[in-house]
Structure formats: C-alpha cells, structure tokens
Amino acid sequence: MKKSIIFLIVFFSFGATIKAQSDDIDQREKATFGFKAGLNHSNVWDANGEDFRADPKLGFAGGVFIGIPIGTFLGFQPEILLSQKGFKGSGTLFSFPYSFSRTTTYLDIPLQLQVKPAEFLTVVLGPQYSYLMYKKDTYTFGANSFDQETEFDNDNIRKNTLGFVAGADIIVSHIVVSGRVGWDFQTNNGDGTSSTPRYKNRWLQFTVGFKI
C-alpha cells in the first residue's frame, strides 16, 4: 500500500506540471468517448493472515471509457477493460529450483466519479465489478516448463468480484495518460471449500489513451 501511495503522489506531481490549454468552451463540460491500453503491475494479498507469499507480475490492461459531465467540476466515468492480473512465485523442491506464474484475465467494469479541478486533470475513484474469464498457470522446473489454462469449471473460485479503484487522468489535447491503484474487497475463494490458496488482487495500472 505504501508503494501505491508513492505512485499516486508522483503521478499527481507530474500532472501538476502540465498547463491546461485554453478553449472557448470548457472541455470539462463535454461528453467524451475513448480507448486506452497499457499495463497492470499486480500482486495478491490476504487480509485474513493466511500464510501465502507472492511476487508481482506484469499484465495487459486496455479497453474503452466514457466521460459523462455533471457540470464543470464533476462527472461520471464508466469503463470496460480487459485486465490481466496475477502473481509469481519461486522456491526449491527436492533441491531443484522451480518457479510459478499465474495470470488471471478479468473483464473489469469500474464505475468512477470524476473530480475535475482543471481541464488537463481529472481525479477518479469508485467501485469496480470484475468478472473472471480464465486463468493461465505456468510451471517451470529446471529447464522444463509447461502451461495449464482453465476456466475453473471444477473449482470453487469466485468469478464475480467487487473492488475499488482510484487514480487520475492527465489530458493533453486528445491524449489521455492514466494511472490507477486498485484492490479487491472479496477473496478469490468462493465459500472456502476450494483447495486454491485464498487471496485478493491488488494492482497498479498505467495506460495511454485517445479520446474524442
């Protein structure tokens, strides 16, 4: 969480150095539509103290967004994103090193309140609904590696998850540079009967987009 706070502070500091361009009509009062793509820097955590450790990994993030103004300084920004999350791990088994990587692909739908202090800067925050589409596990033992991909047909994994996101958009003409921090409210484990380790997703997201 400390890294997330530092990320947002740096992001806001960068945005504060960009001057808004003047226009006859305040851009904050216009509805917008756009698309964006970038990366997630994700990991998992367990608020209940389960003995589970993991390392972060990178994944794709991208989709579309709509900006609906509510006056000059407020608005509503829903998004539909394809978002890869997950984690990595490594260790030793019978003196042989191994590594493990899990990529979980979600359809994320953040419903964000916009706060627009300037034309070039929009602060966003709000709840997010995530639907788990599939996962991919990669196992590596020495020089051997294999992948396993599944849709959780026979495991009690939560497919519908609620979370929260917050961040900001920096707007320069039609280009939108976005940063987000997000985390799940619910664990991946449906009713606790799954043998899969219990965890929640958390992530930093950086994207570049184009709006019209």
Buried (B, 14 or more C-beta within 10 A) or exposed (E): EEEBEEBBEEBBEEBEEBEBEEEEEBBBBEEBEBBBBBBBBBBBBBEEEEEEEBEBBEBBBBBEBBBEBEEEBEBBBBBEBBBBBBBBBEEEEEEEEBBBBBBBBBBBBBEBBBBBEBBBBBBBBBBBBBEBBEBBBBEBBEEEEEEEEEEBEEBBBBEEBEBBBBBBBBBEEEEBBBBBBBBBEBBBBBEEEBEBBBBBBBBBBBBEBEBE
